[in-house]
Amino acid sequence: MRTEADIFATTWYERIGVDSGQVVMKGTISVHPLNPHLDELLYMGVPTPFAMVVTLLNCEEQVRQITFDECYLSDKSFSLTTGVGVSTYTFVSARVREE
């Protein structure tokens, strides 16, 4: 997601441009049922950045490896369906790279 702001001229009611800013990556990760390490990062007094590497598989064969740099956790939710608990963590990342 790129931060944007509309630019208006005085006495003109139509937008004359867009100020395009920094790109911010937002995402979620779901785990079954809890992850103590992610909980520790979420509830720290001073937020600490971390990197997350995700390996995508296709029939047990590695297809891609994606790295999220400078991640910060911002939220956690928990759901329970048919006796299975799922924790979903929301995070932001400074950049995402495919290796």
C-alpha positions as CSV (number, residue, x, y, z in Angstrom):
1,M,0.0,0.0,0.0
2,R,1.4,3.4,-0.9
3,T,0.4,6.4,1.2
4,E,-1.2,9.1,-0.9
5,A,-2.7,12.6,-0.4
6,D,-4.8,14.6,-2.8
7,I,-3.4,18.0,-3.8
8,F,-5.9,20.8,-4.3
9,A,-5.3,24.3,-5.5
10,T,-6.8,27.3,-3.7
11,T,-10.2,28.3,-5.0
12,W,-10.3,25.1,-7.1
13,Y,-12.5,22.2,-6.1
14,E,-11.0,19.5,-8.2
15,R,-7.9,17.6,-7.4
16,I,-4.9,18.8,-9.4
17,G,-2.5,16.0,-8.4
18,V,-1.6,13.3,-5.9
19,D,1.3,13.3,-3.5
20,S,2.6,9.8,-3.6
21,G,4.6,8.7,-0.7
22,Q,6.1,5.7,1.1
23,V,5.1,2.1,0.4
24,V,3.9,0.2,3.4
25,M,3.3,-3.5,3.3
26,K,0.6,-4.9,5.6
27,G,-0.2,-8.6,6.1
28,T,-1.5,-11.3,8.4
29,I,-0.1,-14.6,9.5
30,S,-2.3,-17.4,11.0
31,V,-0.9,-20.1,13.2
32,H,-2.5,-23.1,15.0
33,P,-3.2,-22.4,17.9
34,L,-0.7,-20.0,19.4
35,N,2.9,-18.9,18.8
36,P,4.8,-17.8,22.0
37,H,7.5,-16.1,20.1
38,L,5.1,-13.9,18.2
39,D,3.2,-13.2,21.4
40,E,6.4,-12.0,23.1
41,L,7.1,-9.7,20.2
42,L,3.6,-8.3,20.2
43,Y,3.5,-7.6,23.9
44,M,7.0,-6.1,24.4
45,G,7.1,-2.7,26.0
46,V,9.3,-1.3,23.2
47,P,8.5,-2.7,19.8
48,T,11.3,-4.7,18.2
49,P,11.6,-5.2,14.5
50,F,12.1,-8.7,13.1
51,A,12.5,-10.4,9.7
52,M,10.2,-13.1,8.6
53,V,11.0,-15.7,5.8
54,V,8.2,-17.6,4.2
55,T,8.8,-20.6,2.0
56,L,6.0,-21.4,-0.5
57,L,5.8,-25.1,-1.4
58,N,4.1,-26.9,-4.3
59,C,3.8,-30.7,-3.7
60,E,6.7,-30.6,-1.1
61,E,8.9,-28.8,-3.6
62,Q,10.1,-25.2,-2.8
63,V,8.6,-22.8,-5.3
64,R,9.5,-19.4,-3.8
65,Q,11.0,-17.9,-0.7
66,I,9.7,-14.5,0.4
67,T,11.4,-12.3,3.0
68,F,9.6,-9.6,4.9
69,D,12.1,-7.1,6.4
70,E,11.7,-4.8,9.5
71,C,8.3,-6.3,10.6
72,Y,6.3,-5.0,13.5
73,L,3.3,-6.8,15.0
74,S,0.3,-4.6,15.5
75,D,-2.7,-6.8,16.4
76,K,-3.7,-10.4,17.3
77,S,-7.1,-12.1,17.0
78,F,-8.1,-15.6,18.0
79,S,-10.9,-17.8,16.6
80,L,-12.1,-21.2,17.5
81,T,-13.9,-23.4,14.9
82,T,-14.9,-27.0,15.4
83,G,-12.4,-27.4,18.3
84,V,-9.5,-25.9,16.4
85,G,-7.9,-22.7,17.6
86,V,-6.3,-20.2,15.2
87,S,-4.4,-17.1,16.1
88,T,-4.0,-14.4,13.5
89,Y,-1.3,-11.8,13.8
90,T,-1.4,-8.5,11.8
91,F,2.0,-7.0,10.9
92,V,3.5,-4.2,8.8
93,S,6.8,-4.6,7.0
94,A,9.2,-2.0,5.5
95,R,9.9,-4.2,2.4
96,V,9.2,-7.5,0.9
97,R,11.7,-9.4,-1.2
98,E,11.5,-12.6,-3.3
99,E,14.6,-14.8,-3.3
